[in-house]
């Protein structure tokens, strides 16, 4: 199958060999260039050391001649310079053996001190030329470069080195003759002329061949007024050489001027040296990268040659493996044109055609599987509706029976029927959600999301359940978070509902469950938010954590039997979090609780701007606790909220408030927890405190509060949130509204007498149930069985509101709604609100019905408060 001709091998191998040879040549030249730059960099460093040594030797020799003055100041300076000379000499000796001859040449002046005096400077130096050792060293090293600009820079660097050296020589002579106050010798007059000639600066304006530093050099010259310094030096020379030195009062200024010149020359030399080093470094790096690149090409070519060799060697083995693969594909596929024999010279296109056909068939099977999944999802949705319909009737009539009056035993049985029905509905909803996720039908909404309201409302639904088990349920939402984001509040609430419900379910009595919503990162347009639910329940092992997010999976079989449930909640939540761009994770240990958490990045809704929180900077808040050993997350949350709103916070203990004889300063508001005041007389004691008092309670303890004897400023239901904290602090400036006890008794509900309602539902039990509820609310009810009858009734009678079931025979609710809206449009009639009445609870159903023209959405089983809210909303008149 992979039989290769000699020409094909040659075409493959020859370019690889050519690539190897060419890459080797360029790798060699690049490495040579790299080494040359390393050498140049080293030689320039040596030149800098030579220049420094040349200068310190001159100064050291000058000190030896000045020792005759024998002043403490001169002795101190000379001793310091001698140390500097030794240090520089050691650096030269350690640096490079090529420097040793030049070091000896420079040191010659020290050996000539005993033979010659400064009056014959040329003999003292051992030479009559004014050329620095740097220039001589670099010339001998023959440092070449291909760039004209680099050559000009090197030449300029050597020129500046000579000028620097000449300036140092002139400084030597000036210092000597000023100090000795003697006339300049004839020999030094001649040599001075050479120094003057060598110390002139080249015309920087004409350095057009090195524009990279021309501007910098001119800037240094202009900033330091170098021309003025040169003029002063010329005056100094005339004064000294004319013999008028003794009459001048500015002798010391001459040395200062030369020192200034030397500093400026060093600056110029430093700029040129840095530019040269920069170019050397860049060229060295480029050469190194080119070397590595060509070495890589060589390695690639070698590897390719080896690969071609190995491919050829394994050709027969690959044929056998491909035949084996084809056999496996034939086993998976029902494709009948199987390859019976594969020969070594068989065309590859025939084999690939067979594989292509096999995969096309497998793709068709995949599409069929997706279609089957979609049909299954639709079937489950229909099944869900059909199951929920009778369950809605069971739940509704159970409620009615309880309201009509029942014995304790009957009421218990009815509660069991109602609870079992709700559990069954929850299971059906989970299965429906899972099927929609698996069928890729679940969509993420991107609407306005009130983060605080969504989380607080979700947690509030579990307060009764938590309080019944005496579980400490806490909620902390980062007060620095924005209120409004863009996201899917329904899914977020469903995820948190599953996590909180599980935490309460698997936490024993008197346990703790805490919900955290914290900002991880905040920017102008979005925020990264971490959602976490923590409990101290039964926990999970590492093995259990691996499977916890799988559908129909629970920790153990015993867990399912003891706590109930299908194991779908976490699987659904995990997939929803993934759809929203996050990942649901868990940290847990057996018998040590669990923390389920995920992080979402939500964009901020800038159209809804939240007003800043009120500030209560002058309010002092106290929290009363019975003992000092209490440490609760609830109290930490409360303290954080209070301090965030600008108020002061302090903890007080019962022994100080009620048992101590000392007078303590009370805060403006004292907060008590009902959990610590359950005994007789404790509430009276707490409410009698001499400041405003707030009581934190729950639904199970609320009935123990007697408004006549327990005179609290306000009563707040747990858990405490930021909004409830604002309400507590506002009690300082306004009287809080009294809590009203809600009731579900039909006898106490609002009346909507005078309103006519049309109800369309194909289920007789549902019609009867909703008719009873609506009539209890005072409405006049008309019942129909399908959408067609609903449309005819609408044409013949005037209704204030219509409740329309969705799944009905003959004409469904959506079709009937379309007909009603079209009839209103043609006849110029005012619109009658149409409310979708359905057992479907899939995410996105509400938006779908609203887009079809319906005005609202009511789910079965019907809730009286929900019905009252809908009717009040659409029938305000």
BAVEXTI-341163 format. One record per residue (C-alpha): x, y, z. Coordinates in pm, whole numbers, padded with zeros to 5 digits, always signed. Each point is the difference from the previous one (the first is absolute). Example, Ala and Ser with C-alpha at 12.3 -4.5 7.8 and 13.67 -1.06 7.14 Angstrom:
! BAVEXTI-341163
+01230-00450+00780 +00137+00344-00066 
END
This chain:
! BAVEXTI-341163
+00000+00000+00000 +00293+00238+00080 +00227-00128-00272 +00242+00279-00095 +00199+00042-00321 +00375+00096+00004 -00078+00337-00159 -00249+00074+00277 +00262-00084+00262 +00255+00225-00176 -00249+00288-00017 -00061-00040+00373 +00357-00048+00120 +00194+00245-00224 -00168+00320+00135 +00060-00122+00355 +00373-00057-00066 +00024+00341-00170 -00176+00163+00296 +00246-00168+00238 +00307+00124-00192 -00125+00357-00051 -00109+00024+00363 +00340-00128+00112 +00182+00267-00203 -00211+00286+00134 +00014-00139+00352 +00381+00007-00023 +00012+00360-00127 -00251+00112+00264 +00205-00160+00277 +00315+00165-00132 -00182+00334+00001 -00115-00064+00354 +00355-00077+00117 +00132+00314-00169 -00255+00209+00191 +00093-00168+00327 +00365+00079-00074 -00081+00361-00088 -00207+00039+00318 +00290-00137+00206 +00259+00224-00169 -00209+00313+00062 -00023-00092+00366 +00380-00039+00008 +00039+00340-00167 -00209+00160+00272 +00227-00155+00268 +00314+00123-00181 -00137+00354-00017 -00085-00006+00369 +00340-00143+00092 +00180+00257-00212 -00181+00282+00182 +00050-00135+00354 +00373-00061-00065 +00043+00362-00110 -00176+00122+00313 +00204-00237+00216 +00327+00131-00149 -00115+00358+00049 -00058-00080+00366 +00358-00127+00032 +00131+00332-00128 -00231+00193+00231 +00107-00194+00312 +00270+00260+00060 -00274+00235+00112 -00050-00247+00287 -00347+00120+00098 -00250-00231+00167 -00252+00066-00275 +00243-00097-00277 +00118-00306+00189 -00358-00114+00046 -00086+00055-00368 +00313-00181-00119 -00064-00298+00222 -00357-00030-00131 +00118+00026-00362 +00260-00270+00059 -00277-00237+00113 -00206+00084-00310 +00302-00072-00222 +00050-00341+00163 -00368-00093-00047 +00000+00094-00369 +00329-00185-00054 -00150-00315+00155 -00302+00025-00234 +00236+00022-00300 +00205-00298+00115 -00318-00206+00054 -00167+00109-00325 +00206-00111-00298 +00362-00097-00068 -00001+00226-00308 -00007+00299+00235 +00326-00081+00181 +00239+00160-00256 -00207+00317+00003 -00010+00001+00378 +00382-00015+00006 +00021+00283-00254 -00230+00217+00211 +00188-00087+00320 +00325+00125-00162 -00071+00354+00120 +00013-00123+00361 +00342-00152-00059 +00122+00323-00162 -00090+00211+00307 +00344-00048+00149 +00176+00082-00332 -00193+00295-00136 -00192+00298+00131 -00328+00142-00130 +00202+00280-00165 +00081-00251-00273 -00343-00160-00030 +00071-00191-00322 +00288-00195+00160 -00205-00057+00314 -00278-00157-00212 +00251-00200-00199 -00140+00128-00330 -00040+00330-00181 -00339-00077-00164 -00342+00091+00141 -00182-00323-00089 -00190-00195+00264 +00063-00364+00073 -00361-00066-00093 +00053+00106-00361 +00320-00200-00027 -00164-00308+00155 -00310+00010-00225 +00216+00059-00310 +00215-00301+00080 -00302-00220+00071 -00129+00079-00353 -00367+00009+00094 -00186+00006-00327 -00369+00037-00076 -00196-00008-00324 -00214+00305+00085 +00136+00340-00105 -00185+00163+00286 +00158-00244+00247 +00344+00079-00139 -00067+00373+00040 -00112-00057+00358 +00321-00194+00082 +00213+00273-00156 -00187+00267+00197 +00042-00203+00320 +00379-00022-00051 +00015+00373-00087 -00185+00087+00322 +00235-00232+00193 +00300+00197-00135 -00165+00333+00089 -00078-00128+00347 +00359-00114+00041 +00135+00336-00123 -00230+00184+00243 +00125-00219+00286 +00362+00081-00098 -00075+00371-00012 -00171-00024+00339 +00316-00165+00133 +00222+00283-00122 -00234+00280+00109 -00040-00147+00347 +00376-00047+00033 +00101+00352-00107 -00281+00171+00193 +00097-00186+00316 +00376+00054-00041 -00050+00356-00129 +00289-00034-00242 +00031+00088-00366 -00061-00258-00269 +00318-00160-00134 +00100+00031-00365 -00035-00376-00053 -00355+00003+00137 -00085+00308-00211 +00067-00209-00309 -00183-00306+00135 -00293+00219+00114 -00053+00105-00361 -00047-00367-00089 -00247-00041+00290 -00197+00306-00115 -00012-00130-00356 -00123-00342+00117 -00265+00140+00233 -00218+00170-00262 -00348-00150-00036 -00107-00112-00350 -00284+00190-00165 -00310-00187+00119 -00216+00186-00253 +00176-00185-00280 -00062-00349+00141 -00278-00072-00252 +00120-00358-00042 -00105-00082+00360 -00339+00173+00039 -00101-00240+00280 +00202+00192+00260 +00070+00334-00169 -00302+00162+00166 +00092-00134+00344 +00360+00129-00026 -00114+00344-00112 -00247+00014+00285 +00276-00077+00256 +00228+00265-00154 -00273+00265-00001 -00129-00079+00349 +00350+00020+00148 +00116+00305-00204 +00311-00190-00113 +00110+00279-00234 +00014+00241+00292 +00213-00246+00195 +00236-00036-00298 +00032+00381-00013 +00085+00010+00370 +00260-00276-00048 +00159+00198-00287 +00026+00304+00232 +00156-00220+00265 +00257-00132-00245 +00097+00348-00108 +00033+00110+00361 +00217-00294+00100 +00214-00017-00313 +00055+00379+00003 +00146-00024+00349 -00278+00206+00163 -00113-00287+00218 +00141+00144+00321 -00195+00321-00043 -00335-00179-00063 -00255-00037+00282 -00195-00268-00184 +00253-00280-00001 -00230-00239+00183 -00280+00078-00251 +00220-00136-00279 +00007-00342+00162 -00380+00015+00047 -00051+00091-00368 +00217-00293-00113 -00191-00230+00234 -00329+00120-00153 +00136-00065-00347 +00109-00349+00104 -00349-00075+00140 -00166+00116-00323 +00243-00208-00207 -00083-00302+00217 -00371+00060-00066 +00063+00016-00375 +00214-00311+00015 -00263-00178+00212 -00274+00075-00257 +00218-00131-00285 +00103-00305+00204 -00360-00082+00092 -00105+00029-00363 +00281-00233-00107 -00088-00248+00275 -00366+00020-00095 +00080-00079-00362 +00235-00281+00103 -00269-00148+00226 -00269+00023-00269 +00225-00153-00265 +00113-00269+00245 -00363-00089+00084 -00096-00002-00369 +00296-00223-00080 -00091-00234+00284 -00365-00020-00110 +00107-00062-00360 +00237-00270+00121 -00276-00166+00202 -00241+00032-00293 +00237-00167-00244 +00087-00266+00256 -00376-00061+00030 -00021-00037-00378 +00285-00250+00014 -00173-00196+00274 -00329+00012-00189 +00168-00127-00316 +00176-00277+00195 -00322-00094+00173 -00184+00003-00332 +00259-00227-00157 -00030-00233+00296 -00378+00017-00022 -00001-00089-00371 +00230-00291+00076 -00224-00122+00283 -00310+00042-00213 +00149-00213-00269 +00109-00259+00255 -00346-00020+00156 -00189-00012-00326 -00095-00364+00017 -00104+00030+00364 -00225+00297-00078 -00172-00202-00273 -00091-00265+00254 -00124+00263+00246 -00212+00172-00266 -00158-00332-00094 -00080-00054+00367 -00160+00347+00018 -00209-00070-00308 -00125-00320+00155 -00103+00187+00315 -00176+00268-00206 -00183-00270-00193 -00109-00151+00329 -00145+00334+00119 -00154+00090-00336 -00267-00170-00204 +00177+00108-00318 +00005-00307-00228 +00279+00081-00247 +00274-00129+00224 +00361-00025-00113 +00073-00370-00003 +00373+00014-00081 +00241+00293+00032 +00309-00030-00218 +00327+00179+00050 -00039+00178-00334 -00366+00092+00046 -00092+00366-00042 -00050+00195+00322 -00301+00181-00142 -00197-00327-00011 +00066-00066+00367 -00083+00359+00098 -00319-00012-00205 -00109-00304+00196 +00078+00178+00330 -00185+00313-00118 -00312-00199-00086 +00014-00177+00333 +00021+00328+00191 -00280+00154-00206 -00220-00287+00104 +00105+00045+00362 -00081+00371-00031 -00346-00088-00122 -00042-00224+00300 +00108+00288+00225 -00259+00230-00158 -00261-00269+00048 +00103-00031+00364 -00037+00378+00047 -00343-00010-00163 -00095-00287+00229 +00120+00207+00297 -00211+00294-00119 -00305-00223-00037 +00069-00140+00346 +00023+00353+00138 -00333+00094-00159 -00152-00321+00131 +00127+00075+00352 -00142+00354-00023 -00340-00139-00099 +00025-00270+00266 +00092+00265+00256 -00307+00201-00093 -00226-00304+00019 +00140-00105+00341 -00011+00350+00145 -00362+00053-00103 -00154-00259+00237 +00258+00087+00265 -00110+00362-00017 -00355-00112+00071 +00117-00213+00294 +00199+00290+00150 -00275+00255-00060 -00284-00205+00149 +00222-00104+00292 +00042+00368+00083 -00373+00061-00034 -00079-00293+00230 +00236+00143+00262 -00165+00342-00029 -00349-00150+00036 +00096-00146+00335 +00143-00339+00091 +00094-00198+00306 +00360-00006+00110 +00045-00347-00141 -00167+00096-00331 +00211+00315-00026 +00313-00212+00052 -00108-00238-00279 -00077+00293-00231 +00344+00150+00071 +00162-00332-00087 -00198-00013-00328 +00096+00360-00080 +00368-00055+00086 +00023-00321-00203 -00157+00175-00299 +00250+00286+00023 +00288-00249+00019 -00128-00180-00308 -00031+00330-00189 +00356+00092+00097 +00126-00334-00136 -00190+00050-00328 +00144+00353-00030 +00356-00126+00052 -00039-00272-00263 -00144+00255-00244 +00287+00245+00059 +00260-00274-00042 -00156-00117-00325 -00001+00356-00137 +00366+00046+00091 +00094-00329-00165 -00196+00099-00313 +00178+00341-00012 -00334+00179+00030 +00077+00193+00314 +00087+00364-00071 +00160+00261+00222 -00191+00325+00044 +00182+00332+00003 -00248+00225+00177 +00025+00240+00292 +00099-00191+00313 -00051+00152+00345 +00270-00199+00176 -00097+00087+00357 -00372-00057-00058 +00056-00333-00180 +00228-00147+00267 -00199+00136+00296 -00328-00131-00144 +00155-00342-00064 +00137-00027+00353 -00331+00121+00147 -00181-00305-00137 +00214-00223+00224 -00034+00189+00326 -00302-00203+00116 +00170-00330-00087 +00324+00104+00174 -00178+00129+00310 -00198-00324+00037 +00335-00184+00037 +00138+00286+00211 +00273+00049-00258 +00190+00328+00007 -00057+00139-00352 +00224+00294-00090 +00025+00217-00310 +00286+00232-00092 -00005+00205-00322 +00302+00222-00054 -00135+00354+00057 +00250+00141-00250 -00166-00190-00286 -00227+00180-00245 -00370-00077+00017 -00072-00040-00369 +00168-00236-00247 -00093-00169-00326 -00068-00370+00042 -00255-00275+00055 -00158+00055+00341 -00224-00309-00036 +00289-00240-00056 +00214+00166+00266 -00287-00038+00248 -00051-00364-00104 +00370-00078+00050 +00009+00165+00342 -00328-00175+00092 +00155-00340-00072 +00317+00078+00195 -00178+00150+00303 -00263-00275+00002 +00270-00268-00001 +00194+00177+00275 -00305+00011+00227 -00099-00356-00091 +00340-00146+00088 +00057+00210+00312 -00131-00135+00328 -00198+00197+00259 +00178+00297+00159 +00246+00013-00289 +00117+00293-00209 -00057+00097-00362 +00152+00321-00139 -00043+00155-00343 +00274+00229-00132 -00008+00230-00305 +00337+00175-00025 +00174+00220-00255 +00319-00157-00139 +00085+00272-00252 -00183+00321-00086 +00043+00227-00302 -00199+00277-00163 -00198-00230-00231 -00015-00335+00178 +00061-00185+00322 +00126-00348+00083 -00220-00137+00279 +00045-00312+00211 -00313-00178+00126 +00049-00251+00281 -00218-00209+00233 +00175-00136+00309 -00136-00248+00255 +00131-00213+00286 -00203-00306-00099 +00093-00359-00083 +00265+00090-00258 +00140-00200-00291 +00297-00229-00056 +00242+00046-00292 -00159-00293-00182 -00350+00144+00046 +00114+00341-00129 +00107-00158-00331 -00358-00108-00082 -00206+00260+00185 -00080+00202-00315 -00116-00300-00204 -00372-00036-00065 -00194-00229+00237 +00308-00016+00225 +00006+00043+00375 +00279-00055+00248 -00113-00353+00092 -00306-00217-00031 -00058+00059+00372 +00000+00375-00061 -00286-00030-00248 -00199-00218+00238 +00055+00226+00302 -00034+00343-00159 -00199-00071-00316 +00039+00165-00340 +00097-00113-00349 +00354+00137-00018 -00091+00226-00294 +00032+00337+00172 +00380+00025-00003 +00027-00141-00354 -00245+00263-00127 +00166+00278+00200 +00345-00097-00127 -00114+00013-00362 -00184+00330+00051 +00310+00156+00154 +00201-00122-00297 -00251+00156-00241 +00041+00329+00189 +00380-00010-00040 +00107-00145+00336 +00080-00330+00166 -00171-00148+00305 +00257-00136+00247 -00008-00154+00347 +00234-00018+00297 -00097-00251+00266 +00109-00255+00258 -00197-00277+00163 -00191+00123+00310 +00157+00343-00043 -00243+00176-00229 +00013+00109-00365 +00041+00317-00203 -00150+00014-00348 +00114+00304-00198 +00027+00147-00349 +00117+00328-00154 -00183+00197-00270 +00105+00307-00196 -00305+00226-00038 -00023+00320-00199 -00139+00301+00183 -00338+00138-00103 +00084+00368-00045 -00357+00093-00090 -00108-00074+00358 +00216+00212+00226 -00028-00080+00369 -00009+00296+00235 +00271+00006+00263 -00074-00140+00343 -00104+00241+00273 +00270+00078+00255 -00062-00026+00375 +00327+00142+00130 -00153+00126+00325 -00180-00324+00094 +00138-00244+00257 -00117-00361-00025 +00040-00274+00258 -00050-00376-00023 -00097-00173+00326 +00137-00352+00051 -00044-00220+00310 +00366-00117+00028 +00338+00094-00145 +00069-00340-00155 -00256+00044-00280 +00155+00039-00345 -00249-00010-00286 +00015+00092-00368 -00337+00171+00047 +00155+00250+00241 +00296+00064-00232 -00241+00069-00287 -00197+00246+00213 +00316+00180+00111 +00124+00029-00359 -00329+00149-00118 -00021+00248+00289 +00355+00123-00048 -00045+00020-00377 -00292+00239+00058 +00222+00221+00213 -00139-00081+00344 +00198-00111+00304 -00032-00362+00116 +00069-00155+00340 -00085-00330+00172 -00159+00008+00347 -00043-00296+00233 -00296-00082+00221 +00209+00008+00320 +00087+00364-00070 -00353+00097-00109 -00211-00179+00260 +00224-00131+00282 +00264+00265+00058 -00052+00298+00232 +00230+00214-00209 -00155+00264-00220 +00091-00066-00362 -00051+00227-00297 -00274-00146-00217 -00001+00034-00380 -00274+00166-00201 -00132-00340-00111 +00039-00332+00178 -00059-00321-00200 -00116-00319+00176 -00019-00353-00144 -00321-00191+00084 +00198-00326+00006 +00168+00119+00322 -00322+00126+00160 -00234-00298-00005 -00061-00038+00375 -00286+00167+00184 +00074+00362+00084 +00305+00034-00226 -00184+00184-00276 -00147+00244+00253 +00349+00060+00137 +00144+00066-00347 -00281+00231-00110 +00025+00207+00319 +00351+00125-00077 +00034+00381+00004 +00066+00049-00376 -00158-00101-00327 -00013-00380-00017 -00017-00233-00299 -00089-00369+00024 +00129-00252-00255 -00242-00294-00018 -00118-00277-00231 -00333-00146-00106 -00002-00268+00273 +00067+00246+00283 -00213+00287-00136 -00318-00128+00167 +00159+00040+00346 +00021+00378-00035 -00278+00191+00177 -00021+00358-00135 -00162+00118+00325 +00285-00113+00226 +00296-00018-00237 +00044+00362-00105 +00278-00028-00258 +00067+00286-00240 -00005-00244-00290 -00004-00376-00065 +00219-00136-00283 -00016-00349-00144 +00328-00189-00044 +00228-00010-00187 +00116+00361+00014 +00073+00156-00339 +00136+00337-00107 -00352+00131-00064 -00118-00117+00341 +00304+00167+00157 -00096+00328-00167 -00350-00046+00144 +00149-00052+00348 +00210+00316-00023 -00290+00203-00136 -00188-00076+00319 +00204+00285+00150 -00174+00254-00221 -00338-00158-00074 -00239-00251+00151 +00013-00335-00182 -00313-00147-00146 -00149-00272+00213 +00017-00353-00136 -00334-00141-00100 -00055-00371+00040 -00089-00161-00330 -00262-00269-00021 -00107-00236-00273 -00362-00018+00121 -00243+00064-00285 -00225+00185+00241 +00252+00285+00033 +00105+00049-00362 -00074+00311-00206 -00321+00018-00196 -00023+00082-00371 -00378+00025-00028 -00133+00138-00326 +00273-00151-00215 -00080-00258-00268 +00262-00264-00078 +00012-00251-00287 +00184-00326+00076 +00099-00243-00279 +00129-00342+00113 -00059-00345-00150 +00031-00178+00336 -00324-00019+00195 +00171-00023+00340 +00209+00308-00071 -00304+00192-00117 -00191-00087+00314 +00294+00087+00226 +00070+00338-00157 -00373+00080-00008 -00023-00053+00378 +00309+00216+00064 -00115+00279-00233 -00349+00009+00147 +00151+00019+00350 +00186+00307-00126 -00333+00152-00103 +00030-00033-00379 -00272-00111-00240 +00137-00307-00179 -00070-00138-00348 +00153-00341-00085 +00084-00145-00345 +00182-00318-00107 +00217+00119-00291 +00131+00302-00184 -00274+00005-00260 -00272+00024+00266 +00205+00269+00175 +00010+00210-00318 -00379-00036-00055 -00071+00097+00364 +00232+00301-00034 -00196+00117-00309 -00337-00029+00176 +00084+00134+00349 +00217+00266+00156 +00271-00133+00236 +00247+00186+00220 +00272-00268-00015 +00054-00338-00170 +00191-00298+00140 +00104-00218-00295 +00138-00354+00030 +00269-00076-00258 -00044-00370-00085 -00363-00043-00113 -00171-00201-00280 -00163+00153-00310 +00173+00337+00056 +00284+00052+00249 +00047+00306+00218 +00255+00175-00223 -00221-00030-00309 -00301+00130+00193 +00206+00295+00128 +00103+00087-00356 -00365-00001-00109 -00106+00221+00291 +00276+00255-00069 -00083+00002-00373 -00373+00050+00078 +00084+00293+00231 +00220+00160-00265 -00260-00028-00280 -00285+00134+00213 +00196+00267+00185 -00073-00155+00341 +00196+00057+00318 +00226-00289+00092 -00112-00261+00254 +00295-00144+00197 +00071-00365-00083 +00190-00202+00263 +00174-00324-00097 -00119-00281+00228 +00233-00296-00032 +00168-00287+00177 +00318+00051-00206 +00281+00143+00212 +00291-00022-00243 +00240+00292-00007 -00093+00237-00281 -00371-00095-00010 -00106+00332+00151 +00189+00202-00264 -00142-00223-00273 -00360+00059+00111 +00057+00375+00043 +00146+00020-00352 -00312-00173-00131 -00214+00287+00131 -00100-00117+00347 +00021+00252+00283 +00105-00217+00294 +00084-00350+00113 -00148-00217+00280 +00127-00348+00082 -00194-00291+00143 -00066-00077+00279 -00156+00340+00038 +00106+00211+00297 -00262+00239+00140 +00250+00280+00061 +00128-00040-00355 -00354+00021-00142 -00081+00306+00210 +00319+00169-00119 -00074-00071-00366 -00361+00118+00024 +00098+00315+00190 +00273+00073-00255 -00224-00022-00308 -00337+00108+00144 +00105+00302+00206 -00319+00197-00070 
END
